[in-house]
Amino acid sequence: MDDADTYIDYVEIEEMFGYFEGDADSRQQRALEYVSAIEESSFADCWSAEEIKDTLQYDYNKLLIAKHVDGNITEVVGYLIYNEIADTTELLRIAVDENHRGRHIGKMLMDSYISLTSGKCEHALLEVRSTNVAARRLYEIEGYEQLTIRKKYYRNPDDDAVIYRKILS
C-alpha cells in the first residue's frame, strides 16, 4: 500500500445537491470558498465564486466535494461540478487542490460521479484542454472515448478542446 492509498482512507466524497439556492448557510459558504480557491489555483480561465454559485443555483447542476478528514479538521481538497439534462450528464469542472494531487482524489470524484449518474443517464460528456495530459489520462482510464476536437476553443492560453464521451447504459 502506498501513501496515496493510506491518504484516501481519510477522504470522503459528499454530494451537495441544491445547496446554493438563495442564501448559503455558513457550511455552504465555507465549501464555496474552498471550491473557489481550488478553482482559482487550478485554471487560467477559472470561474469566479459568483459564477460557481450561479451555476449551482439550478437543480440540474450538482456539486461533489472531496473532504480530507484528520481528527477534528476537515478540509475540502477537491470538487466536481456536473449537470444532468434528459439522458445526458456533462462534467463541467473537476479539480484537486495542488497540495493533494497524486493521491487518487480525482479518480474518487470521477467514480462517485459515474456511480451517481449511471442509472439516470445514457451517456456522459466532457471537454478538456488538449494539453491537459493528466486529466486526459484519467478520463481514458475511466472509459471515456474521444469524440471530436474543437479547434482553438480555449483562450488564456489558446488551446483545442478535446470532447470525450462515455456510454453509461
KAMOHU-V338595 format. One record per pair of residues at least 6 apart in sequence whose ideal C-beta (glycine too) atoms are under 8 Angstrom apart, sorted by sequence separation. I is the first residue (numbers start at 1). GAP is how many residues later the second one is. If there is no record, write none. Layout:
BEGIN
[[I:GAP] [I:GAP]]
END
This chain:
BEGIN
[[40:6] [55:6] [56:6] [68:6] [83:6] [129:6] [130:6] [152:6] [153:6] [154:6] [39:7] [56:7] [67:7] [68:7] [82:7] [83:7] [96:7] [117:7] [128:7] [152:7] [153:7] [154:7] [20:8] [24:8] [39:8] [47:8] [67:8] [82:8] [128:8] [152:8] [153:8] [19:9] [67:9] [68:9] [82:9] [83:9] [96:9] [151:9] [66:10] [67:10] [81:10] [82:10] [96:10] [114:10] [150:10] [65:11] [66:11] [80:11] [81:11] [113:11] [128:11] [149:11] [150:11] [16:12] [19:12] [20:12] [36:12] [66:12] [81:12] [94:12] [149:12] [36:13] [39:13] [65:13] [66:13] [80:13] [81:13] [96:13] [126:13] [149:13] [150:13] [65:14] [79:14] [80:14] [149:14] [16:15] [64:15] [79:15] [94:15] [148:15] [33:16] [36:16] [63:16] [64:16] [78:16] [79:16] [94:16] [146:16] [147:16] [32:17] [35:17] [63:17] [64:17] [78:17] [146:17] [147:17] [63:18] [64:18] [78:18] [126:18] [146:18] [147:18] [62:19] [77:19] [78:19] [130:19] [145:19] [32:20] [61:20] [62:20] [77:20] [124:20] [144:20] [145:20] [32:21] [61:21] [62:21] [76:21] [144:21] [145:21] [61:22] [62:22] [77:22] [78:22] [91:22] [125:22] [144:22] [60:23] [77:23] [127:23] [143:23] [60:24] [89:24] [140:24] [142:24] [56:25] [58:25] [60:25] [129:25] [139:25] [55:26] [127:26] [136:26] [78:27] [35:28] [77:28] [78:28] [89:28] [110:28] [114:28] [131:28] [24:29] [52:29] [80:29] [106:29] [110:29] [130:29] [35:30] [66:30] [79:30] [80:30] [129:30] [130:30] [34:31] [61:31] [78:31] [82:31] [89:31] [107:31] [111:31] [129:31] [130:31] [31:32] [68:32] [80:32] [89:32] [106:32] [110:32] [129:32] [130:32] [20:33] [80:33] [84:33] [88:33] [91:33] [128:33] [129:33] [31:34] [87:34] [88:34] [89:34] [90:34] [91:34] [107:34] [127:34] [128:34] [82:35] [87:35] [88:35] [89:35] [90:35] [91:35] [107:35] [127:35] [20:36] [21:36] [84:36] [87:36] [88:36] [89:36] [90:36] [127:36] [128:36] [19:37] [20:37] [55:37] [84:37] [88:37] [126:37] [127:37] [38:38] [125:38] [126:38] [38:39] [66:39] [125:39] [16:40] [38:40] [39:40] [125:40] [18:41] [34:41] [35:41] [38:41] [94:41] [124:41] [17:42] [34:42] [66:42] [123:42] [124:42] [20:43] [66:43] [123:43] [19:44] [35:44] [123:44] [124:44] [17:45] [31:45] [34:45] [64:45] [122:45] [123:45] [16:46] [17:46] [30:46] [47:46] [122:46] [15:47] [16:47] [121:47] [122:47] [15:48] [16:48] [64:48] [121:48] [15:49] [16:49] [64:49] [14:50] [118:50] [119:50] [13:51] [14:51] [117:51] [118:51] [13:52] [43:52] [64:52] [114:52] [13:53] [14:53] [42:53] [12:54] [13:54] [39:54] [42:54] [62:54] [114:54] [11:55] [12:55] [11:56] [39:56] [41:56] [42:56] [11:57] [12:57] [38:57] [41:57] [10:58] [11:58] [38:58] [10:59] [38:59] [10:60] [37:60] [7:61] [11:66] [89:79] [11:92] [7:93] [11:94] [8:95] [13:95] [7:96] [8:96] [13:96] [8:97] [11:97] [4:98] [4:99] [5:99] [13:99] [3:100] [4:100] [8:100] [15:101] [45:109] [45:110] [45:111] [44:112] [44:113]]
END
